């Protein structure tokens, strides 16, 4: 009786996604689950550093520090590795990782995704009613 050999996740092809992931919500979880479900892949999440988040989102962001955001993402069972990047886009990180594919949420068009010249892009539909910006707006009312 032989068992199928299972390649450890760290040696599988990489599925990459990125973002700020400031306040985790259902939309984020669905995106990460999609990344995980693509196949026998290692899911790597790139997150913007605190400084790049401020440049992109404004001085009042992020709500949670990069260390907290990284730690929160690492607790999600669909995520294998989290990497903080300092640049405004993860292009250099994508070049270094050479992922099998890049996954982004439905608020993106494939032609607008950074790294589309390196790996194919998959777009996951957004979960209606969930966004970090909306959560922050509702909290400040």
CORRA-V937969 format. One record per residue. N is the residue number from 1. PSI is psi in whole degrees, 0 to 359 (NA if undefined). Layout:
n = (N N)
psi = (PSI PSI)
//
This chain:
n = (1 2 3 4 5 6 7 8 9 10 11 12 13 14 15 16 17 18 19 20 21 22 23 24 25 26 27 28 29 30 31 32 33 34 35 36 37 38 39 40 41 42 43 44 45 46 47 48 49 50 51 52 53 54 55 56 57 58 59 60 61 62 63 64 65 66 67 68 69 70 71 72 73 74 75 76 77 78 79 80 81 82 83 84 85 86 87 88 89 90 91 92 93 94 95 96 97 98 99 100 101 102 103 104 105 106 107 108 109 110 111 112 113 114 115 116 117 118 119 120 121 122 123 124 125 126 127 128 129 130 131 132 133 134 135 136 137 138 139 140 141)
psi = (119 144 146 133 129 122 128 144 325 348 5 169 153 132 127 139 164 166 188 318 49 305 109 138 179 322 319 315 317 319 313 323 319 314 315 320 351 326 204 74 159 125 118 128 123 131 143 138 169 317 317 329 317 318 322 323 346 165 338 5 154 161 316 142 163 325 320 315 317 312 318 314 323 342 348 127 344 352 129 326 143 131 128 132 145 334 168 334 158 23 313 322 317 318 318 317 330 62 159 320 166 134 132 163 166 354 6 153 141 321 344 358 128 131 2 339 352 321 154 151 134 134 128 131 143 154 113 132 0 119 148 318 317 319 315 318 316 326 331 0 NA)
//
